Amino acid sequence: MKMELPVCITEEDNGYVVVCPLFHVASQGDTKDEALANIIEALELFLSDEDVQKEYQDLIKQCANDNLNNIVEIHVEQQTSFCIGT
């Protein structure tokens, strides 16, 4: 299953802030690449929580056109989106 999620990247004084507005998950890093790697990790942890999966079930299915059972990992596909799956 693949799931593409939008993210907003903002350059701050001390690095970059990345936010996934659909799930209200944010992270940061000293470089753009580090910030993107950190948001991937944050989303992996967030989406692995059973309570989150229940609460956001419809949104997850809408984004993925599939069920949540097959989410394995998140890959950066572009600087403004992510891909979850294999």
LORO-278429 format. One record per residue: x, y, z of N, C-alpha, C in turn. Coordinates in nm, 3 decimals. Atoms other than C-alpha are relative to their C-alpha. Layout:
! LORO-278429
       n.X       n.Y       n.Z      ca.X      ca.Y      ca.Z       c.X       c.Y       c.Z
         X         Y         Z         X         Y         Z         X         Y         Z
...
! end
This chain:
! LORO-278429
       n.X       n.Y       n.Z      ca.X      ca.Y      ca.Z       c.X       c.Y       c.Z
     0.084    -0.118     0.000     0.000     0.000     0.000     0.088     0.124     0.000
    -0.069    -0.129    -0.001     0.116     0.353    -0.073    -0.097     0.107     0.046
     0.080    -0.109    -0.054    -0.005     0.664     0.098     0.081     0.127    -0.015
    -0.070    -0.125     0.022     0.098     1.008    -0.021    -0.058     0.107     0.091
     0.042    -0.102    -0.096     0.085     1.284     0.239     0.068     0.132    -0.032
    -0.063    -0.131     0.021     0.141     1.656     0.188     0.074     0.045     0.126
    -0.070    -0.063    -0.111     0.393     1.835     0.404     0.036     0.142    -0.039
    -0.043    -0.139     0.020     0.483     2.201     0.444     0.136     0.016     0.066
    -0.135    -0.019    -0.050     0.851     2.284     0.484     0.025     0.150     0.012
    -0.029    -0.141    -0.024     0.948     2.618     0.637     0.141     0.014     0.053
    -0.134    -0.027    -0.049     1.299     2.750     0.678    -0.009     0.100     0.115
    -0.003    -0.086    -0.119     1.352     2.899     1.023     0.144     0.048     0.021
    -0.135    -0.051    -0.029     1.652     3.079     1.173     0.099    -0.111     0.028
    -0.091     0.107    -0.043     1.797     2.757     1.316    -0.023    -0.131    -0.072
     0.024     0.124     0.072     1.689     2.503     1.054    -0.132     0.001    -0.073
     0.123     0.018     0.074     1.372     2.368     0.899    -0.107    -0.065     0.087
     0.115     0.058    -0.067     1.025     2.287     1.032    -0.086    -0.064    -0.109
     0.085     0.072     0.095     0.809     2.028     0.853    -0.128    -0.039     0.071
     0.130     0.032    -0.058     0.436     1.983     0.919    -0.080    -0.081    -0.102
     0.098     0.074     0.079     0.194     1.722     0.785    -0.137     0.048     0.048
     0.124    -0.061    -0.048    -0.133     1.918     0.804    -0.117    -0.098     0.015
     0.111     0.095    -0.012    -0.361     1.615     0.757    -0.006    -0.065     0.137
    -0.005     0.068    -0.129    -0.246     1.452     1.080     0.053     0.090     0.112
    -0.050    -0.095    -0.100    -0.114     1.762     1.261     0.127    -0.052     0.068
    -0.128     0.051    -0.049     0.230     1.601     1.297     0.109     0.093    -0.052
    -0.108    -0.092     0.038     0.540     1.821     1.295     0.133    -0.053     0.048
    -0.135     0.032    -0.041     0.913     1.782     1.320     0.092     0.110    -0.051
    -0.095    -0.102     0.044     1.229     1.981     1.255     0.137    -0.063    -0.017
    -0.137     0.045     0.016     1.592     1.949     1.160     0.089     0.117    -0.040
    -0.096    -0.104     0.036     1.907     2.149     1.097     0.004     0.024    -0.151
     0.002    -0.009     0.146     1.886     2.076     0.722    -0.137    -0.047    -0.050
     0.127     0.045     0.059     1.593     2.014     0.487    -0.007    -0.153     0.000
    -0.003     0.146     0.001     1.698     1.649     0.450    -0.022    -0.059     0.138
     0.017     0.048    -0.137     1.721     1.601     0.825    -0.145     0.021     0.047
     0.139    -0.027    -0.038     1.380     1.763     0.876    -0.095    -0.100    -0.066
     0.084     0.099     0.069     1.225     1.533     0.614     0.017    -0.139     0.060
    -0.023     0.130    -0.065     1.387     1.227     0.772    -0.072    -0.005     0.135
     0.065    -0.004    -0.132     1.253     1.336     1.112    -0.152    -0.006    -0.010
     0.146     0.007     0.014     0.896     1.388     0.985    -0.042    -0.141    -0.041
     0.029     0.140     0.037     0.908     1.041     0.830    -0.006    -0.085     0.126
    -0.003     0.077    -0.125     1.004     0.893     1.166    -0.121     0.035     0.088
     0.113    -0.042    -0.082     0.738     1.099     1.344    -0.131    -0.058    -0.053
     0.122     0.055     0.059     0.467     0.986     1.100    -0.006    -0.151     0.016
    -0.003     0.144    -0.022     0.577     0.623     1.127    -0.048    -0.033     0.141
     0.041     0.023    -0.139     0.541     0.640     1.505    -0.146     0.035     0.021
     0.138    -0.045    -0.015     0.216     0.833     1.488    -0.098    -0.101    -0.059
     0.093     0.089     0.069     0.051     0.598     1.238     0.006    -0.144     0.050
    -0.009     0.136    -0.055     0.166     0.285     1.422    -0.086    -0.016     0.126
     0.082     0.003    -0.120    -0.049     0.374     1.725    -0.142    -0.048    -0.032
     0.132     0.057     0.027    -0.370     0.168     1.737    -0.113     0.101     0.021
     0.103    -0.102    -0.023    -0.574     0.456     1.881    -0.006     0.100    -0.115
    -0.007    -0.091     0.115    -0.458     0.684     1.600    -0.062    -0.067    -0.122
     0.055     0.073     0.113    -0.544     0.417     1.344    -0.153    -0.004     0.005
     0.146     0.002    -0.015    -0.897     0.397     1.482    -0.058     0.140    -0.023
     0.052    -0.137     0.010    -0.944     0.774     1.511     0.005     0.054    -0.143
    -0.021    -0.053     0.135    -0.811     0.851     1.161    -0.026    -0.103    -0.109
     0.020     0.111     0.093    -0.929     0.531     0.990    -0.052     0.048    -0.136
     0.057    -0.045     0.127    -1.140     0.708     0.725     0.099     0.083    -0.080
    -0.099    -0.083     0.070    -0.871     0.964     0.642     0.115    -0.085    -0.054
    -0.108     0.089     0.044    -0.603     0.695     0.621    -0.044    -0.079    -0.122
     0.050     0.076     0.115    -0.816     0.486     0.388    -0.017     0.090    -0.122
     0.017    -0.094     0.111    -0.896     0.792     0.177     0.135     0.033    -0.064
    -0.133    -0.034     0.052    -0.527     0.879     0.142     0.067    -0.120    -0.066
    -0.073     0.119     0.045    -0.420     0.521     0.080    -0.078    -0.087    -0.098
     0.082     0.090     0.080    -0.711     0.362    -0.107     0.027    -0.145     0.036
    -0.033     0.133    -0.046    -0.636     0.056     0.102    -0.030    -0.005     0.149
     0.014     0.003    -0.145    -0.636    -0.059     0.463     0.135     0.021     0.065
    -0.121    -0.036    -0.072    -0.381     0.025     0.728     0.090    -0.119     0.031
    -0.076     0.117    -0.043    -0.265    -0.331     0.787     0.132    -0.020    -0.073
    -0.120     0.025     0.079     0.004    -0.318     0.518     0.103     0.113     0.004
    -0.100    -0.107    -0.009     0.188     0.002     0.616     0.128    -0.057     0.059
    -0.127     0.056    -0.044     0.551    -0.098     0.648     0.100     0.110     0.031
    -0.097    -0.107    -0.020     0.761     0.214     0.611    -0.041     0.121    -0.082
     0.026    -0.124     0.072     0.760     0.570     0.482     0.123     0.033    -0.082
    -0.109    -0.043     0.088     0.972     0.684     0.189    -0.027     0.143    -0.045
     0.015    -0.134     0.056     1.033     1.042     0.082    -0.006    -0.016    -0.151
     0.016     0.008     0.144     0.901     1.062    -0.272     0.040     0.132    -0.066
    -0.036    -0.133     0.045     0.939     1.436    -0.321     0.022     0.084     0.125
    -0.022    -0.083    -0.116     1.034     1.723    -0.098    -0.131     0.049     0.061
     0.126    -0.050    -0.054     0.667     1.813    -0.055    -0.100    -0.112     0.024
     0.094     0.109    -0.030     0.515     1.466    -0.013     0.074    -0.123     0.045
    -0.058     0.125    -0.047     0.576     1.127     0.138    -0.075    -0.116    -0.058
     0.065     0.123     0.043     0.497     0.775     0.043     0.014    -0.100     0.111
    -0.004     0.104    -0.103     0.404     0.509     0.296    -0.029    -0.131    -0.069
     0.027     0.132     0.056     0.429     0.148     0.197     0.124    -0.065    -0.056
    -0.113     0.075     0.057     0.645    -0.098     0.011     0.001     0.013    -0.150
! end
